[in-house]
Amino acid sequence: MDRRTFLRTAVVGTGTSVAFGFTLWPEAMGYPARTGPSPYGALQSADVNGIMLPQGFTSRVVARSSQTVPGTNHVWHSAPDGGACFANGTGWVYVSNAELSSGAGGVGALRFDSNGNVIGAYTTLSGTTRNCAGGETPWNTWLSCEETDRGYVFETDPFGVKPAVRRDAMGRFKHEAAAADPDRKVIYLTEDESNGGFYRFVPTTWGDLSAGRLQVLKEVNGVLSWANVPDPDGGPTRTRSQVSGMKVFNGGEGCYYRNGTCFFTTKGDNRVWAYNAVTNTIAIAYDDNLTSNPPLTGVDNITGAAVGDLYVAEDGGNMEICVITPDDVVAPFARVTGQSSSELCGVAFNPAGNRLYFSSQRGTSGTSSGGITYEVTGPFRTSL
């Protein structure tokens, strides 16, 4: 049996061959996702912003790096990366990391009213390094992760009221993304190393990230388990080298949790993984080697819609955001043209699920100061 045939049926790391759908939705075909028609139809010609979208969808620019956000006195940060939305009264806030080196990173925020108008912009974290991705918590904070050797996680207030706090207990490594699992009361964490781990942080008290245990996923004889990382500080021995039998992942990127499953991406092998926390098993939800004419390459940030669709942004590829449906079909949802020296990131839905935000990190100029943050509106599906 060749690799492609085996991986189409195998649940990796369980010692058994089982096919299952990537959500709890019925009638799922089973992993991995394969190339197919988009539920939104074909991409149309590029709009005025150079974005190809399905019929009925429109885009607009909400902020540009190095420029003042219209209607505010705030200059939008360079190199926008991971992001998320938070409800704020009748409106919402979109937060965005700044992936800048040498202490120039941080987090910026856009405040929207109920009609989607930008009514404020501000900084919630500054003085940090290479804030790449992160994740939201159930108690409405944003975890901003430093993608640097022995980087930190910072817990920030999207609403700009409380000061950011460095969460040392969550470990020091090349952090990428985070996803909260309120069912098991843990935070999953990815590591952007070619021999990186997949971690979870178990807070002593749920809702308080000041203390707890950092654990890493290990695999011995096909059986998965979680092991405590002896020294979360990662010095002198890096966290990924402290636990024998740690399951290795090639370049951890985006991370998203729903319905008992944590989905995360690895750029080194262009995969989307699905860790089933209920059964403690892991599967390949997408692999560009396991489908014909793969639309999704350069996997990066990931988010999901309430209906069950996953949206994965590309760092490279065709500069697309691709959708993976609950029946395991992968197809392009959006394509940004004329920006081949950039990457897409920060995909996030507003609380109502009818507006999608994302950034092109280096925009048309190909430089960090040329980043562009967009909003897409249209008939996002609410049922299958």
C-alpha positions as CSV (number, residue, x, y, z in Angstrom):
1,M,0.0,0.0,0.0
2,D,1.5,3.4,-1.0
3,R,1.6,6.5,1.2
4,R,-1.3,8.2,-0.5
5,T,-3.6,5.2,-0.2
6,F,-2.6,4.6,3.4
7,L,-3.1,8.1,4.6
8,R,-6.5,8.4,3.0
9,T,-7.8,5.9,5.6
10,A,-5.4,6.1,8.5
11,V,-5.9,7.9,11.8
12,V,-2.3,8.9,12.4
13,G,-1.1,7.9,15.9
14,T,-3.8,5.5,16.9
15,G,-2.4,2.2,15.6
16,T,-5.7,1.6,13.7
17,S,-7.2,2.4,10.3
18,V,-10.3,4.5,10.8
19,A,-11.9,7.1,8.5
20,F,-13.9,9.9,10.2
21,G,-15.3,13.3,9.4
22,F,-13.5,16.4,10.7
23,T,-16.4,17.7,12.6
24,L,-19.4,16.3,14.5
25,W,-21.6,17.0,11.5
26,P,-23.4,14.0,10.0
27,E,-22.7,12.5,6.6
28,A,-19.0,13.6,6.5
29,M,-17.0,11.7,3.9
30,G,-14.0,11.3,6.1
31,Y,-10.4,12.6,6.0
32,P,-8.5,13.9,4.2
33,A,-10.2,16.7,2.3
34,R,-10.1,16.5,-1.5
35,T,-10.3,19.0,-4.3
36,G,-13.9,19.8,-5.3
37,P,-16.4,22.5,-6.1
38,S,-16.7,25.4,-3.7
39,P,-20.1,25.8,-2.0
40,Y,-19.9,29.4,-3.1
41,G,-19.2,28.7,-6.8
42,A,-16.3,29.8,-8.9
43,L,-14.1,32.9,-8.3
44,Q,-15.1,35.9,-10.3
45,S,-12.8,38.5,-11.9
46,A,-10.7,40.6,-9.5
47,D,-12.5,43.5,-8.0
48,V,-11.2,47.1,-7.5
49,N,-9.0,45.8,-4.6
50,G,-7.5,43.0,-6.8
51,I,-9.4,40.3,-4.9
52,M,-11.2,37.5,-6.7
53,L,-14.3,36.4,-4.8
54,P,-17.4,34.3,-5.5
55,Q,-20.5,36.0,-6.9
56,G,-22.3,38.1,-4.4
57,F,-19.2,38.8,-2.2
58,T,-17.4,42.2,-2.0
59,S,-14.2,43.4,-0.4
60,R,-13.0,46.7,1.1
61,V,-9.8,47.9,2.7
62,V,-10.2,48.8,6.4
63,A,-6.6,49.7,7.2
64,R,-3.2,50.1,5.5
65,S,0.2,49.8,7.3
66,S,2.0,53.1,7.9
67,Q,-1.2,55.0,7.2
68,T,-3.7,56.6,9.6
69,V,-6.9,54.5,9.9
70,P,-9.6,56.6,8.3
71,G,-11.7,58.4,10.9
72,T,-9.1,57.9,13.7
73,N,-5.7,59.3,14.6
74,H,-4.1,55.9,14.8
75,V,-1.4,54.7,12.4
76,W,-2.0,51.0,11.5
77,H,1.0,48.8,12.2
78,S,3.3,47.2,9.7
79,A,3.4,43.5,8.9
80,P,-0.1,42.6,10.1
81,D,-0.5,38.9,11.0
82,G,-2.8,36.8,13.2
83,G,-6.1,38.2,14.2
84,A,-9.5,37.7,15.8
85,C,-12.8,39.4,16.5
86,F,-14.5,40.1,19.8
87,A,-18.1,41.3,20.5
88,N,-18.2,44.8,21.9
89,G,-21.7,45.9,22.7
90,T,-23.6,46.3,19.5
91,G,-20.3,46.3,17.5
92,W,-17.1,44.3,17.5
93,V,-13.3,44.7,17.7
94,Y,-10.8,43.1,15.3
95,V,-7.3,42.6,16.8
96,S,-4.2,42.2,14.6
97,N,-0.6,41.2,15.5
98,A,2.4,43.0,14.2
99,E,5.1,40.5,13.0
100,L,8.1,42.9,13.4
101,S,11.5,42.1,14.9
102,S,13.7,43.8,17.5
103,G,10.9,44.8,19.9
104,A,8.9,46.6,17.2
105,G,6.0,44.1,17.3
106,G,2.8,44.2,19.2
107,V,-1.0,44.2,18.6
108,G,-3.3,46.8,17.1
109,A,-7.1,46.9,17.1
110,L,-10.0,48.3,15.0
111,R,-13.3,49.0,16.6
112,F,-16.5,48.7,14.5
113,D,-20.0,49.8,15.2
114,S,-23.1,47.7,14.4
115,N,-23.1,48.8,10.8
116,G,-19.4,47.8,10.2
117,N,-18.1,51.4,10.3
118,V,-14.6,51.8,11.8
119,I,-15.1,54.1,14.9
120,G,-11.8,53.6,16.6
121,A,-8.3,52.2,16.4
122,Y,-5.6,51.7,19.0
123,T,-2.6,49.7,20.3
124,T,-3.1,47.0,22.9
125,L,0.5,45.6,23.1
126,S,3.9,47.1,22.1
127,G,7.6,46.4,22.5
128,T,7.5,42.7,21.7
129,T,9.1,40.7,18.9
130,R,7.6,38.9,15.9
131,N,4.0,38.6,17.1
132,C,2.8,36.1,14.5
133,A,-0.4,34.3,15.3
134,G,-2.3,33.7,18.6
135,G,-5.8,32.9,19.7
136,E,-8.8,34.2,21.6
137,T,-9.9,33.0,25.0
138,P,-13.5,32.3,26.3
139,W,-13.0,35.2,28.7
140,N,-12.5,37.7,25.8
141,T,-8.7,38.2,25.8
142,W,-6.3,37.8,22.9
143,L,-3.2,35.6,23.3
144,S,-0.5,37.2,21.1
145,C,2.4,34.8,20.4
146,E,6.1,35.6,19.7
147,E,7.5,33.6,16.8
148,T,11.1,33.8,18.0
149,D,13.4,31.4,19.8
150,R,12.2,31.3,23.4
151,G,9.4,33.6,22.6
152,Y,6.6,34.4,25.1
153,V,2.8,34.5,25.0
154,F,1.2,37.8,26.0
155,E,-2.4,38.0,27.2
156,T,-3.9,41.3,25.9
157,D,-7.2,43.1,26.3
158,P,-8.9,43.6,22.9
159,F,-10.8,46.6,24.2
160,G,-7.7,48.5,25.3
161,V,-8.6,48.9,28.9
162,K,-6.4,46.5,30.8
163,P,-2.6,46.3,30.3
164,A,-1.1,43.3,28.5
165,V,0.4,40.6,30.7
166,R,3.3,38.2,29.8
167,R,2.3,34.6,30.6
168,D,5.6,32.9,31.4
169,A,3.9,29.7,32.6
170,M,2.8,29.0,29.0
171,G,6.4,28.3,28.1
172,R,9.2,29.9,26.0
173,F,9.6,28.5,22.5
174,K,9.0,29.6,18.9
175,H,5.3,30.3,19.5
176,E,2.9,30.5,16.6
177,A,-0.8,30.1,17.5
178,A,-3.1,29.2,20.4
179,A,-6.6,27.7,20.7
180,A,-8.7,27.5,23.8
181,D,-10.5,24.2,24.6
182,P,-13.2,25.1,27.2
183,D,-14.4,21.5,27.5
184,R,-11.1,20.2,28.8
185,K,-10.0,23.6,30.1
186,V,-6.7,23.8,28.3
187,I,-5.0,26.0,25.7
188,Y,-3.4,24.3,22.7
189,L,-0.2,25.8,21.3
190,T,1.7,25.3,18.0
191,E,5.5,25.7,17.5
192,D,7.0,27.0,14.3
193,E,10.0,24.7,14.1
194,S,10.7,21.9,11.6
195,N,11.0,19.6,14.6
196,G,8.4,21.3,16.7
197,G,5.9,20.0,19.2
198,F,2.2,20.4,19.7
199,Y,1.6,21.6,23.2
200,R,-1.2,22.3,25.6
201,F,-1.3,24.5,28.7
202,V,-3.3,23.3,31.6
203,P,-4.0,26.3,33.9
204,T,-4.2,25.8,37.6
205,T,-7.4,27.8,37.5
206,W,-9.4,28.0,34.3
207,G,-9.6,31.7,33.3
208,D,-6.2,32.5,34.9
209,L,-3.1,31.8,32.8
210,S,-0.6,32.9,35.5
211,A,0.1,29.4,36.6
212,G,-0.3,25.9,35.3
213,R,1.4,23.0,33.5
214,L,2.9,23.0,30.0
215,Q,2.5,19.7,28.3
216,V,3.5,18.3,24.9
217,L,2.0,15.6,22.8
218,K,4.0,12.4,22.6
219,E,3.6,9.1,20.7
220,V,4.9,5.8,21.8
221,N,4.0,2.6,19.9
222,G,1.2,4.4,18.2
223,V,-0.4,5.6,21.4
224,L,-0.8,9.3,22.1
225,S,-0.4,10.9,25.5
226,W,0.4,14.2,27.1
227,A,3.6,14.7,29.1
228,N,4.7,17.5,31.3
229,V,7.5,19.7,30.0
230,P,10.0,19.7,32.8
231,D,11.4,23.2,32.1
232,P,8.9,25.4,30.3
233,D,11.5,28.2,30.3
234,G,13.3,26.3,27.6
235,G,16.8,27.2,28.7
236,P,19.3,25.8,28.1
237,T,17.4,22.8,26.7
238,R,14.6,23.9,24.4
239,T,11.1,22.6,25.2
240,R,10.9,20.5,22.1
241,S,14.0,18.5,23.2
242,Q,12.9,17.7,26.8
243,V,10.4,14.9,26.4
244,S,11.4,11.5,25.0
245,G,8.9,10.3,22.4
246,M,7.5,13.8,21.6
247,K,5.4,13.7,18.4
248,V,7.2,15.9,15.9
249,F,5.4,18.4,13.6
250,N,7.0,20.2,10.7
251,G,6.4,23.9,11.2
252,G,3.3,24.5,13.3
253,E,1.2,27.4,12.2
254,G,-2.5,28.2,12.7
255,C,-4.7,26.6,15.4
256,Y,-8.4,26.5,15.8
257,Y,-10.7,24.6,18.2
258,R,-14.3,23.5,17.9
259,N,-16.6,20.6,18.9
260,G,-13.9,18.5,20.6
261,T,-11.3,18.9,17.8
262,C,-8.3,21.1,17.5
263,F,-7.3,21.8,13.9
264,F,-3.8,23.1,13.3
265,T,-1.6,23.5,10.2
266,T,2.0,22.6,9.5
267,K,3.7,24.5,6.7
268,G,6.6,22.1,6.2
269,D,4.4,19.4,4.7
270,N,1.3,21.5,3.8
271,R,-1.0,19.7,6.1
272,V,-4.1,20.5,8.2
273,W,-4.2,18.2,11.3
274,A,-7.2,17.3,13.4
275,Y,-6.5,16.4,17.1
276,N,-9.6,14.8,18.5
277,A,-9.5,15.6,22.2
278,V,-12.4,13.3,23.0
279,T,-10.8,10.1,21.7
280,N,-7.2,11.3,22.0
281,T,-6.4,10.6,18.3
282,I,-5.0,12.6,15.5
283,A,-5.7,12.6,11.8
284,I,-4.6,14.4,8.6
285,A,-7.6,16.5,7.6
286,Y,-5.8,17.8,4.5
287,D,-2.5,17.1,2.7
288,D,-1.7,18.6,-0.7
289,N,-0.1,15.3,-1.7
290,L,-3.4,13.5,-1.2
291,T,-5.6,15.2,-3.7
292,S,-5.4,16.2,-7.4
293,N,-4.7,19.8,-8.4
294,P,-4.5,20.9,-4.7
295,P,-5.8,24.4,-4.3
296,L,-4.3,24.9,-0.9
297,T,-0.6,25.2,-0.5
298,G,1.5,27.2,2.0
299,V,-0.9,26.6,4.8
300,D,-0.9,29.2,7.5
301,N,-3.6,30.8,9.7
302,I,-6.9,29.0,10.1
303,T,-10.3,29.8,11.4
304,G,-13.9,28.4,11.2
305,A,-17.5,29.4,10.6
306,A,-20.4,28.3,12.8
307,V,-21.7,26.2,9.9
308,G,-18.7,24.0,10.1
309,D,-16.5,25.3,7.3
310,L,-12.8,25.9,7.9
311,Y,-10.9,28.8,6.2
312,V,-7.2,28.5,5.7
313,A,-5.0,31.3,4.5
314,E,-1.9,30.8,2.3
315,D,1.6,32.0,2.9
316,G,2.6,31.5,-0.8
317,G,0.6,29.4,-3.1
318,N,-1.8,31.4,-5.2
319,M,-2.4,33.9,-2.3
320,E,-5.7,32.3,-1.6
321,I,-8.0,31.7,1.3
322,C,-9.4,28.2,0.9
323,V,-12.5,26.7,2.4
324,I,-12.6,23.1,3.7
325,T,-16.2,22.0,4.1
326,P,-17.7,19.5,6.6
327,D,-18.0,17.0,3.8
328,D,-14.2,17.3,3.3
329,V,-14.1,19.3,0.1
330,V,-11.3,21.9,-0.3
331,A,-11.7,24.8,-2.7
332,P,-10.6,28.5,-3.1
333,F,-12.8,31.1,-1.5
334,A,-10.7,34.2,-2.2
335,R,-7.6,35.0,-4.2
336,V,-5.5,38.2,-3.9
337,T,-3.9,39.2,-7.2
338,G,-0.8,41.4,-7.8
339,Q,0.7,40.6,-4.4
340,S,2.9,37.6,-5.0
341,S,5.6,38.9,-2.5
342,S,3.1,38.9,0.4
343,E,1.2,36.3,2.5
344,L,-2.4,36.1,3.7
345,C,-3.0,36.0,7.5
346,G,-5.3,37.0,10.3
347,V,-8.5,35.3,9.0
348,A,-11.4,35.9,11.4
349,F,-15.1,36.3,11.3
350,N,-17.0,39.0,13.2
351,P,-19.4,37.7,15.9
352,A,-22.4,37.5,13.5
353,G,-20.4,35.5,11.0
354,N,-21.2,37.7,8.0
355,R,-17.9,39.6,7.7
356,L,-14.5,38.0,7.2
357,Y,-11.3,39.9,8.0
358,F,-7.8,39.1,6.9
359,S,-4.5,40.9,6.0
360,S,-2.0,40.8,3.2
361,Q,1.1,41.2,5.3
362,R,3.3,43.0,2.7
363,G,0.6,44.1,0.3
364,T,1.5,45.3,-3.2
365,S,4.9,46.7,-2.2
366,G,6.2,43.4,-0.9
367,T,7.5,45.2,2.3
368,S,6.2,45.1,5.8
369,S,5.2,48.8,5.7
370,G,2.8,47.9,2.8
371,G,0.5,45.6,4.7
372,I,-3.3,45.8,3.9
373,T,-6.2,44.7,6.1
374,Y,-9.4,43.7,4.3
375,E,-13.0,42.9,5.1
376,V,-15.1,40.6,2.9
377,T,-18.9,40.6,3.1
378,G,-21.5,38.5,1.3
379,P,-23.8,35.5,1.6
380,F,-21.8,33.3,3.9
381,R,-23.8,30.2,4.4
382,T,-25.5,29.6,7.7
383,S,-26.7,26.0,7.1
384,L,-25.5,23.0,5.1
